[in-house]
Amino acid sequence: MEITSEIIQKNIEKAKSGDQVAFTFLLDFFWNEVYGFMLKRTENETDTEDIVIETFAKAFDKIATYNPEFGFNTWLIAIAKNVHIDMLRKKKSALFVEMTDEEDQQAYDVADTTPTVEDEIIKEQNLARLLLFIKELKPAYQEVIQLRYFQEMSYQEISDELQEPLNNVKIKLLRAKKLLAEIIQQKH
């Protein structure tokens, strides 16, 4: 079956009303285009996967704001660019560098990023709370979160481990992150 712009528009409309099958269709149809575009920009597969997953999560959260006068792929790529910029900003702020001028020589003092005892305690408490939140998810969602973020497996490795298609893993992880975010918001 040839996928026409009418079929894409119908799926966008269904997705706007919360149809999960339509979301899956749009993710499957546009994944490679957005992934390929971002891979050229980042030249890093892991970052690209994270950006594209975040892109689809944001797109599906904000799908009601999509303007059909523009191509859906153009809208997704604009979101992906913004997610990438946000990621770069976070990385940049993590590398705080302070410049000083000493006897006409430029010296660079890198901020000490070694965590203090207090930082470690806070981190452990936050991790413990996060694990409690994760336990509220269905077992299938707990598993993909565990594999991706605690065992740091790639999407393909998770697909192989669970013996599920790659796109199912991507969607399951997307839903797990969304549900986890909702749980965290409710508990905050």
C-alpha positions in Angstrom: 0.0 0.0 0.0 1.3 3.4 -1.0 1.3 5.9 1.9 -0.3 9.1 0.6 -0.5 12.5 2.2 -4.2 11.8 2.9 -3.3 8.7 4.9 -0.7 10.7 6.9 -3.3 13.5 7.5 -5.8 10.9 8.7 -3.3 9.4 11.1 -2.4 12.9 12.4 -6.1 13.6 13.1 -6.5 10.2 14.8 -3.3 10.9 16.9 -4.8 14.3 17.9 -7.7 12.3 19.5 -5.3 10.0 21.3 -5.2 7.0 19.0 -2.1 5.0 19.9 -2.1 3.1 16.6 -1.9 6.4 14.7 1.0 7.5 17.0 2.8 4.2 16.1 2.1 4.7 12.4 3.6 8.3 12.5 6.6 7.2 14.6 7.3 4.3 12.1 6.8 6.5 9.0 8.8 9.5 10.1 11.5 7.9 12.4 14.1 7.3 9.8 13.8 10.8 8.3 14.2 12.5 11.6 16.9 10.1 12.8 18.9 10.5 9.5 18.7 14.3 9.8 19.8 14.4 13.4 22.6 11.8 12.9 24.2 14.1 10.3 24.1 17.0 12.9 25.3 15.1 15.9 27.4 12.4 14.4 26.6 10.3 17.5 24.1 7.4 17.4 23.3 7.4 21.1 22.7 11.2 21.2 20.6 10.9 18.0 18.4 8.1 19.4 17.8 10.2 22.6 17.0 13.3 20.6 14.6 11.5 18.3 12.8 9.7 21.1 12.5 13.1 22.9 11.3 14.7 19.7 8.5 12.2 19.2 7.5 12.4 22.9 7.2 16.2 22.6 5.5 16.0 19.2 2.8 13.6 20.6 2.4 15.8 23.7 1.9 18.9 21.5 0.2 17.3 18.5 -2.9 19.5 19.0 -0.7 22.5 18.1 0.4 21.1 14.8 -0.5 23.3 11.9 -1.4 21.2 8.8 -0.3 24.1 6.5 3.3 22.8 7.1 4.7 19.4 6.5 4.5 17.1 9.5 8.1 16.1 8.9 9.2 19.8 8.9 7.4 20.2 12.2 9.2 17.1 13.6 12.6 18.3 12.4 12.0 21.8 14.0 11.2 20.0 17.3 14.3 17.8 16.9 16.5 20.9 16.3 15.2 22.5 19.5 15.7 19.3 21.5 19.3 19.1 20.2 19.9 22.8 21.1 18.6 22.1 24.6 20.9 19.0 24.9 23.9 21.1 23.8 23.1 23.8 26.4 22.9 21.2 29.1 26.2 19.8 28.1 27.8 23.2 27.9 26.6 24.3 31.3 28.0 21.1 32.7 31.4 22.2 31.5 31.7 25.4 33.4 35.1 27.0 32.6 36.3 30.2 34.3 38.8 32.4 32.6 41.4 34.5 34.6 44.2 36.8 33.5 47.4 36.1 35.4 50.6 38.2 34.5 49.5 38.7 30.9 48.9 34.9 30.5 45.5 33.4 30.0 44.9 30.5 32.4 41.8 28.4 32.5 40.4 27.2 35.8 38.0 24.3 35.4 35.3 24.2 38.0 35.7 21.3 40.5 33.0 18.9 39.6 33.9 16.4 42.3 30.7 15.7 44.2 30.7 16.6 47.9 29.4 14.2 50.5 26.2 16.2 50.6 25.8 15.9 46.8 26.3 12.1 47.0 23.6 11.8 49.7 21.2 13.9 47.7 21.9 11.9 44.6 21.3 8.6 46.5 18.0 9.9 48.0 16.9 11.1 44.5 17.8 7.8 43.0 15.9 5.9 45.7 12.8 8.1 45.1 13.2 7.5 41.3 13.4 3.8 41.8 10.2 3.9 43.9 8.5 5.8 41.1 9.7 3.3 38.5 8.2 0.5 40.6 4.8 2.0 40.1 5.1 1.4 36.3 3.8 -1.8 34.7 6.6 -4.5 34.6 7.1 -4.2 30.9 7.8 -0.4 31.3 10.0 -1.0 34.3 12.1 -3.4 32.2 12.8 -1.1 29.3 13.7 1.8 31.7 16.0 -0.6 33.5 17.7 -1.8 30.4 18.1 1.6 28.8 19.0 3.8 31.7 20.6 1.5 34.3 22.2 -1.1 32.0 22.8 1.6 29.3 21.8 -0.7 26.5 21.1 0.7 23.0 17.7 0.4 21.5 18.9 -2.5 19.3 20.4 -4.3 22.3 17.1 -4.0 24.1 15.2 -5.2 21.0 17.5 -8.3 20.9 17.2 -8.9 24.7 13.4 -8.7 24.7 13.0 -10.3 21.3 10.7 -7.5 20.2 10.8 -5.3 17.1 12.9 -2.2 17.4 10.0 0.2 16.9 8.0 -1.6 19.7 11.0 -1.0 22.0 11.1 2.7 21.0 7.4 3.2 21.6 7.4 1.2 24.9 10.3 3.4 26.1 8.5 6.6 24.9 5.4 5.6 26.9 7.4 4.5 29.9 9.1 7.9 30.1 5.8 9.7 29.7 4.1 7.6 32.4 7.1 8.0 34.7 7.0 11.8 34.2 3.3 11.8 35.1 3.9 9.8 38.3 6.7 12.1 39.3 4.5 15.2 38.7 1.7 13.7 40.8 4.1 13.0 43.7 5.8 16.3 43.7 
